[in-house]
C-alpha cells in the first residue's frame, strides 16, 4: 500500500512553507514515527515524522516552498 507524504498545515493561517531538508535518502527504508524531513514556516522549524513504514520515494527537492497539502513523495 502506498502512503502519500503531504505538506502539513501547522497553524491556522499557514498556507505554505519550505521543505528545508530531507533527513532520509531516496529509496531508503523508514519506519512510521521516524524523522523524515525538516519543515520551515514563518514561525517555526520542525522535524516531520514519517506517516508510514516502507521505502521512501522522494517526489520534490528540498529547499523549495510548497503549498499546504502538496504531495512531497510517497512511502511504498
C-alpha positions in Angstrom: 0.0 0.0 0.0 1.3 3.5 -0.9 1.1 6.4 1.5 1.4 10.0 0.2 3.6 12.3 2.1 1.7 15.6 2.3 2.9 19.0 3.3 1.2 19.6 6.7 -0.7 22.6 8.0 0.9 23.7 11.2 -1.1 26.7 12.1 -4.5 28.3 11.3 -3.0 30.9 8.9 -0.4 28.7 7.3 -0.7 28.4 3.5 2.8 27.4 2.6 6.3 26.6 3.9 9.7 25.4 3.0 10.9 21.8 2.8 14.3 22.6 4.2 15.9 19.2 4.2 15.1 15.5 3.6 16.5 13.5 6.6 16.2 10.2 4.8 17.7 9.3 1.4 15.5 8.5 -1.6 14.9 4.7 -1.7 15.8 4.2 1.9 13.7 2.2 4.4 11.9 4.2 7.1 9.6 3.3 10.0 6.5 5.2 11.0 7.3 7.9 13.5 11.0 8.4 12.4 12.1 11.9 11.4 11.6 12.3 7.7 12.2 15.9 6.8 12.6 19.4 8.2 9.9 21.9 7.5 10.3 25.7 7.9 7.4 28.1 8.2 7.3 31.8 9.1 7.2 31.0 12.8 9.0 27.7 13.3 11.3 24.9 12.2 10.1 21.3 12.8 11.1 17.8 12.1 8.2 16.0 10.5 7.8 12.3 11.2 7.1 9.5 8.6 3.4 8.7 8.4 4.1 5.0 7.5 6.7 2.3 7.3 8.3 1.4 4.0 10.6 2.7 1.3 10.8 6.4 0.7 10.2 7.8 -2.8 11.1 11.5 -2.8 8.9 13.4 -5.3 10.2 17.0 -4.8 13.5 18.7 -4.0 14.4 20.2 -0.6 14.9 24.0 -0.4 11.7 24.9 -2.2 8.4 26.5 -1.0 5.3 24.2 -1.1 1.6 24.8 -0.5 -0.1 23.0 2.4 -1.4 19.7 1.1 1.2 19.4 -1.7 2.4 15.8 -2.2 6.1 15.7 -1.4 6.7 12.0 -2.0 5.4 8.6 -1.0 6.1 5.6 1.2 5.8 2.3 -0.6 
